[in-house]
Amino acid sequence: MTLQSPSTDLTSFEGKVAVVTGGSRGIGKAVCDELIRRGAKVVIGAISDKGREVAKQYNKEAGKKVAVFLRTDVSRYDDNKALFQLAENEFGGVDIAILNAATCDNADNLFSPLDDKLEERIFNVNAVGLIKSSKVAILHMAKRGGGSIVCTSSAAGFYSVPALIAYVATKHAVIGYVKSCTFLPEVCNVRVNAVCPSFADTTFMDNVKTIDGAPEPFYDFVDTVPTVPMSVIIDGVFKYLCDNTANGKTVMAYPTGIEVIEAPEWHYSLLTDDSLKAQDIYLKKAIPHSKQQLSRALERYEKEQKERPI
Ligand SMILES: NC(=O)c1ccc[n+]([C@@H]2O[C@H](COP(=O)([O-])OP(=O)(O)OC[C@H]3O[C@@H](n4cnc5c(N)ncnc54)[C@H](O)[C@@H]3O)[C@@H](O)[C@H]2O)c1
């Protein structure tokens, strides 16, 4: 089945369909506001039911259905599939995915209790959940002829924050994932990029606490650091949504504005004459190979949708 996209050119957002995880408040909600302002339709997936009210308000203001909400836990494939299928059922397909849902709870330090749940939950939402959302997003976008994914990582995806070790590791993981999407534009016309805000003025860190309740000196420091205006984060998101050439890129959002962070090139010691020749052959094979795998993945997904509709 092929769903026709009006266009994958995202210089205009009128009529485009965007799935936004974590769109019920904070940064995700600000991105939804801007998408709606530019004429897009939004499908909000979040763990908190507050997103229902947000969607209702957009519809009320527009005088027609421009938004829907589904309670979603991004750590579960079934929830992600239901969210993207809702976008297809309500608005005909998916052009944009803003993968923004994350938690900072259990972001504790090196000396927290040796409890499996502590690190597992934060990884399952912030890193594994984002990968699950994007794998589902890519299938829906591939069917439509292309799309653009922007992931919310963090300045913590590059910096050291000893008070938030597990959180920091999840945000580094997001950067690694985004960089690994190298061939996607050639395979299915989908682009994946990341925005990395520094501290923003949201309630994100309100629930972070040390397990034993002892005060964490880091938070006294955080209170002194200037926050990044929401408008700068929105600039970063729309920079990548609109730039048809950007893929696997990361942009920092600082209080002073956005700054692109370039990944290092492969080190010269890894690139011998032999490995360069082999790399050429690999690059020629990689795209047809990935196209074949995508086609099998789409068949599997469509069969599953027919046999076990969500
Ligand atoms: N606030 C900051 O200082 C800051 C800085 C850098 C990066 N970020 C990143 O920005 C993104 C948004 O954060 P925010 O500041 O708007 O926080 P927020 O707490 O206001 O919003 C988080 C959103 O994620 C949703 N969410 C949480 N767990 C979920 C799950 N399992 N499944 C689905 N949805 C889930 C929540 O319902 C909410 O809508 C996050 O990825 C965060 O890591 C925030």
The ligand as a Tripos MOL2 file, in Angstrom:
@<TRIPOS>MOLECULE
LIG
   44    48     1     0     0
SMALL
NO_CHARGES

@<TRIPOS>ATOM
      1 N1         13.8640   21.1610   30.2950 N.am      1 LIG1
      2 C1         15.1720   21.1120   30.0660 C.2       1 LIG1
      3 O1         15.9890   21.7820   30.7250 O.2       1 LIG1
      4 C2         15.6950   20.2470   28.9430 C.ar      1 LIG1
      5 C3         17.0120   20.4540   28.5060 C.ar      1 LIG1
      6 C4         17.5030   19.6570   27.4880 C.ar      1 LIG1
      7 C5         16.7090   18.6900   26.9180 C.ar      1 LIG1
      8 N2         15.4380   18.5060   27.3690 N.ar      1 LIG1
      9 C6         14.6530   17.4720   26.7090 C.3       1 LIG1
     10 O2         13.4860   18.0570   26.1640 O.3       1 LIG1
     11 C7         12.4500   17.0770   26.0710 C.3       1 LIG1
     12 C8         11.1720   17.6430   26.6350 C.3       1 LIG1
     13 O3         11.3900   17.9970   27.9750 O.3       1 LIG1
     14 P1         10.5790   19.1670   28.7040 P.3       1 LIG1
     15 O4         11.5670   20.0390   29.3400 O.co2     1 LIG1
     16 O5          9.5590   19.7250   27.8080 O.co2     1 LIG1
     17 O6          9.9100   18.3060   29.8790 O.3       1 LIG1
     18 P2          8.4070   18.0550   30.3170 P.3       1 LIG1
     19 O7          8.4950   17.2130   31.5420 O.co2     1 LIG1
     20 O8          7.6550   19.3280   30.3680 O.co2     1 LIG1
     21 O9          7.8130   17.1800   29.1140 O.3       1 LIG1
     22 C9          8.1090   15.8220   28.9680 C.3       1 LIG1
     23 C10         7.0370   15.2000   28.1070 C.3       1 LIG1
     24 O10         7.3650   13.8260   27.9010 O.3       1 LIG1
     25 C11         6.2180   13.0330   28.2050 C.3       1 LIG1
     26 N3          6.6550   11.7070   28.6470 N.ar      1 LIG1
     27 C12         7.4280   11.3680   29.6960 C.ar      1 LIG1
     28 N4          7.5870   10.0310   29.7370 N.ar      1 LIG1
     29 C13         6.9160    9.5320   28.6740 C.ar      1 LIG1
     30 C14         6.7020    8.2370   28.1620 C.ar      1 LIG1
     31 N5          7.1950    7.1410   28.7640 N.pl3     1 LIG1
     32 N6          5.9550    8.0890   27.0350 N.ar      1 LIG1
     33 C15         5.4190    9.1650   26.4210 C.ar      1 LIG1
     34 N7          5.5700   10.4200   26.8700 N.ar      1 LIG1
     35 C16         6.3130   10.5900   27.9790 C.ar      1 LIG1
     36 C17         5.4700   13.7990   29.2840 C.3       1 LIG1
     37 O11         4.1020   13.3870   29.3430 O.3       1 LIG1
     38 C18         5.6480   15.2230   28.7480 C.3       1 LIG1
     39 O12         4.6810   15.4820   27.7450 O.3       1 LIG1
     40 C19        12.9950   15.8460   26.7730 C.3       1 LIG1
     41 O13        13.4940   14.9600   25.8010 O.3       1 LIG1
     42 C20        14.1490   16.3830   27.6080 C.3       1 LIG1
     43 O14        15.1380   15.3940   27.8420 O.3       1 LIG1
     44 C21        14.9070   19.2640   28.3630 C.ar      1 LIG1
@<TRIPOS>BOND
     1     1     2 1
     2     2     3 2
     3     2     4 1
     4     4     5 ar
     5     4    44 ar
     6     5     6 ar
     7     6     7 ar
     8     7     8 ar
     9     8     9 1
    10     8    44 ar
    11     9    10 1
    12     9    42 1
    13    10    11 1
    14    11    12 1
    15    11    40 1
    16    12    13 1
    17    13    14 1
    18    14    15 2
    19    14    16 1
    20    14    17 1
    21    17    18 1
    22    18    19 2
    23    18    20 1
    24    18    21 1
    25    21    22 1
    26    22    23 1
    27    23    24 1
    28    23    38 1
    29    24    25 1
    30    25    26 1
    31    25    36 1
    32    26    27 ar
    33    26    35 ar
    34    27    28 ar
    35    28    29 ar
    36    29    30 ar
    37    29    35 ar
    38    30    31 1
    39    30    32 ar
    40    32    33 ar
    41    33    34 ar
    42    34    35 ar
    43    36    37 1
    44    36    38 1
    45    38    39 1
    46    40    41 1
    47    40    42 1
    48    42    43 1
@<TRIPOS>SUBSTRUCTURE
     1 LIG1         1 GROUP 0 **** ****
